[in-house]
């Protein structure tokens, strides 16, 4: 039986985290007993951590990483590294804010053997036109910088073969802000077997987004320099 690690970064998600775990945890059924649900929760200042620790008694495959940086990108890198080192077969990543639908996972899982990476494509986004516009700009920049054409580079709904993630994850600095974008880019640039499936994407179900437009712009400016430097290391 294949080992699946469902991984999520979390930051101040007390309004969402309990429901998210209850919704996603059942997807481990039928997988290897070594499969895990792993949440990175460093830096939360609300009740997220206490909710998580209380839930572990009822959800024995729930594990919590508390020693990562608090930013979203480094948390993702730490989660992927954690799954690699524990010899998972597949990593499924989504976010802990309730914007994605666990009912859409099964289609990804059914096609896992055909692809190295299956990525969500948010054709309709309920989280605002500005964020959708930002994603379009990102995809445009990837085409300019790396010559890859993808419909959605950063969707937090992705099933990846661990051996393929391992090939590219360690090309990124541990504190890199946009690992999902670059993993999508690497998978496409090096012509791994990839597939995009349309997914729904709801508005945040509760709480406040920790990354506002001002932060997105700041991250974006830094990304331009990062793209240039990362391109140098690609053959």
C-alpha positions as CSV (number, residue, x, y, z in Angstrom):
1,X,0.0,0.0,0.0
2,X,1.3,3.4,-0.9
3,X,2.3,6.0,1.7
4,X,0.4,9.3,1.4
5,X,1.4,12.4,3.3
6,X,-1.3,15.1,3.3
7,X,0.5,18.3,4.2
8,X,-0.7,21.8,5.1
9,X,0.9,25.0,6.3
10,X,-1.1,26.8,9.0
11,X,-0.9,30.2,10.6
12,X,-3.6,31.6,12.9
13,X,-6.3,29.3,11.5
14,X,-8.4,28.7,14.7
15,X,-11.5,29.5,12.8
16,X,-10.9,26.8,10.2
17,X,-8.5,24.2,11.4
18,X,-10.8,21.8,13.2
19,X,-13.2,21.5,10.3
20,X,-10.4,21.2,7.8
21,X,-8.9,18.3,9.7
22,X,-12.2,16.5,10.0
23,X,-12.9,17.0,6.3
24,X,-9.5,15.9,5.0
25,X,-8.4,13.2,7.5
26,X,-10.7,10.5,6.1
27,X,-8.7,10.6,2.8
28,X,-6.0,8.5,4.6
29,X,-8.4,5.6,4.8
30,X,-7.3,2.8,2.5
31,X,-3.8,4.1,2.3
32,X,-0.7,2.6,4.0
33,X,-0.8,2.6,7.8
34,X,2.3,4.7,7.6
35,X,0.4,7.5,5.8
36,X,0.2,10.8,7.8
37,X,-1.6,14.1,8.0
38,X,1.1,16.8,8.7
39,X,0.5,20.4,9.6
40,X,3.2,23.0,10.0
41,X,2.0,25.5,12.7
42,X,5.0,27.6,13.7
43,X,4.2,31.1,14.7
44,X,0.5,31.0,15.3
45,X,-0.6,33.5,18.0
46,X,-4.2,32.3,18.3
47,X,-5.6,28.9,19.4
48,X,-4.5,27.0,16.3
49,X,-1.8,25.0,18.1
50,X,-4.0,24.1,21.1
51,X,-6.8,22.9,18.8
52,X,-4.3,20.8,16.9
53,X,-2.8,19.1,20.0
54,X,-6.2,18.3,21.4
55,X,-7.3,16.7,18.1
56,X,-4.3,14.4,18.1
57,X,-5.9,12.0,20.5
58,X,-8.8,11.4,18.1
59,X,-6.7,11.6,15.0
60,X,-3.6,9.5,15.6
61,X,-2.0,10.1,12.2
62,X,-2.1,13.8,12.7
63,X,1.4,15.3,13.2
64,X,2.4,18.9,13.9
65,X,5.6,20.6,12.9
66,X,6.4,23.5,15.2
67,X,10.1,24.2,14.4
68,X,9.7,25.8,11.0
69,X,9.8,29.5,10.0
70,X,6.4,31.1,10.3
71,X,6.1,32.1,6.6
72,X,4.1,30.0,4.2
73,X,6.9,29.2,1.7
74,X,9.4,27.9,4.2
75,X,6.7,25.9,5.9
76,X,5.9,24.2,2.6
77,X,9.6,23.3,2.0
78,X,9.8,21.9,5.5
79,X,6.7,19.8,5.0
80,X,7.9,18.4,1.7
81,X,11.3,17.6,3.2
82,X,9.6,15.9,6.1
83,X,7.6,13.7,3.8
84,X,10.7,12.8,1.7
85,X,12.8,11.9,4.8
86,X,10.0,9.6,6.0
87,X,9.9,7.8,2.7
88,X,6.4,8.7,1.6
89,X,5.4,7.7,-1.9
90,X,3.1,10.6,-2.5
91,X,2.6,14.1,-1.2
92,X,-0.7,15.9,-1.4
93,X,-0.6,19.6,-0.4
94,X,-3.4,21.9,0.2
95,X,-4.0,24.8,2.6
96,X,-5.7,25.0,6.0
97,X,-8.1,27.8,5.2
98,X,-11.0,25.7,3.9
99,X,-10.8,27.1,0.3
100,X,-10.4,23.6,-1.3
101,X,-12.7,20.7,-1.5
102,X,-11.6,17.2,-0.4
103,X,-14.3,15.6,-2.6
104,X,-12.1,16.6,-5.6
105,X,-9.1,14.6,-4.3
106,X,-10.2,11.2,-5.6
107,X,-9.8,12.1,-9.2
108,X,-6.2,13.1,-8.6
109,X,-5.5,9.9,-6.7
110,X,-7.0,7.7,-9.4
111,X,-4.5,9.0,-11.9
112,X,-1.5,9.1,-9.6
113,X,0.4,6.3,-11.5
114,X,0.1,8.0,-14.8
115,X,1.7,11.3,-13.7
116,X,4.6,12.7,-11.6
117,X,2.5,15.7,-10.6
118,X,-1.2,16.5,-10.8
119,X,-2.0,20.1,-10.2
120,X,-5.2,22.0,-9.6
121,X,-6.3,24.7,-12.0
122,X,-8.5,27.3,-10.4
123,X,-10.6,28.3,-13.4
124,X,-13.1,30.0,-11.1
125,X,-11.9,31.8,-8.0
126,X,-14.1,33.1,-5.2
127,X,-11.2,34.8,-3.4
128,X,-11.2,37.9,-5.5
129,X,-10.3,39.2,-9.0
130,X,-7.0,40.7,-7.7
131,X,-5.6,37.3,-6.6
132,X,-6.7,35.8,-9.9
133,X,-4.9,38.6,-11.8
134,X,-1.8,38.0,-9.8
135,X,-1.8,34.3,-10.8
136,X,-2.2,35.3,-14.4
137,X,0.9,37.6,-14.1
138,X,2.9,34.8,-12.5
139,X,2.1,32.4,-15.3
140,X,3.1,35.1,-17.8
141,X,6.4,35.6,-16.0
142,X,7.1,31.9,-16.0
143,X,6.6,31.8,-19.7
144,X,9.0,34.7,-20.2
145,X,11.7,33.6,-17.7
146,X,11.5,29.8,-18.1
147,X,9.6,29.1,-21.4
148,X,7.0,27.1,-19.6
149,X,3.3,27.4,-20.1
150,X,1.0,26.4,-17.3
151,X,-2.6,27.5,-16.5
152,X,-2.1,27.8,-12.7
153,X,1.4,27.7,-11.1
154,X,0.5,28.1,-7.4
155,X,-2.6,26.2,-6.7
156,X,-2.6,24.7,-3.2
157,X,-4.1,21.5,-4.4
158,X,-1.4,19.2,-5.8
159,X,-0.5,15.5,-5.7
160,X,3.1,14.8,-6.4
161,X,5.3,11.7,-6.6
162,X,7.9,12.1,-3.8
163,X,10.8,10.9,-5.9
164,X,10.1,13.7,-8.4
165,X,9.7,16.3,-5.7
166,X,13.1,15.1,-4.3
167,X,14.8,15.9,-7.6
168,X,13.9,19.6,-7.4
169,X,13.1,20.6,-3.8
170,X,16.7,21.0,-2.8
171,X,17.4,23.4,-5.6
172,X,15.5,25.9,-3.5
173,X,16.8,27.9,-0.5
174,X,15.1,26.7,2.7
175,X,13.6,30.2,3.2
176,X,12.3,30.5,-0.3
177,X,8.8,32.2,-0.5
178,X,7.3,30.5,-3.6
179,X,8.2,26.8,-3.6
180,X,4.9,25.7,-5.2
181,X,5.4,28.0,-8.1
182,X,9.0,26.8,-8.7
183,X,8.1,23.1,-8.3
184,X,5.4,23.5,-10.9
185,X,8.0,25.3,-13.1
186,X,10.6,22.5,-12.6
187,X,8.1,19.8,-13.3
188,X,7.1,21.5,-16.6
189,X,10.6,22.7,-17.6
190,X,12.2,19.2,-17.2
191,X,9.2,17.6,-18.9
192,X,8.0,15.5,-16.1
193,X,4.6,13.8,-16.6
194,X,2.2,16.4,-15.4
195,X,-1.5,17.0,-15.6
196,X,-3.8,20.0,-14.6
197,X,-7.3,19.4,-13.5
198,X,-9.9,22.1,-12.9
199,X,-10.8,22.5,-9.2
200,X,-13.2,24.7,-7.3
201,X,-11.7,27.4,-5.1
202,X,-13.8,29.0,-2.4
203,X,-13.3,32.2,-0.5
204,X,-11.5,31.9,2.8
205,X,-14.0,30.1,5.2
206,X,-13.0,32.0,8.3
207,X,-10.3,34.2,9.8
208,X,-8.1,36.7,8.1
209,X,-5.6,36.0,5.3
210,X,-2.1,36.6,6.6
211,X,-0.8,37.6,3.1
212,X,-2.5,40.8,1.9
213,X,-2.0,42.6,-1.4
214,X,0.9,44.7,-0.1
215,X,2.8,41.6,0.9
216,X,2.0,40.0,-2.5
217,X,3.5,43.0,-4.3
218,X,6.6,42.8,-2.1
219,X,7.0,39.1,-2.6
220,X,6.5,39.6,-6.3
221,X,9.3,42.1,-6.7
222,X,11.7,39.7,-4.9
223,X,10.4,36.9,-7.1
224,X,11.7,38.6,-10.2
225,X,15.3,38.5,-8.8
226,X,14.8,35.0,-7.6
227,X,13.5,33.8,-11.0
228,X,16.6,35.2,-12.6
229,X,19.0,33.5,-10.1
230,X,17.1,30.1,-10.3
231,X,17.2,30.2,-14.1
232,X,21.0,30.2,-14.0
233,X,20.9,26.8,-12.3
234,X,18.7,25.2,-14.8
235,X,20.1,23.2,-17.7
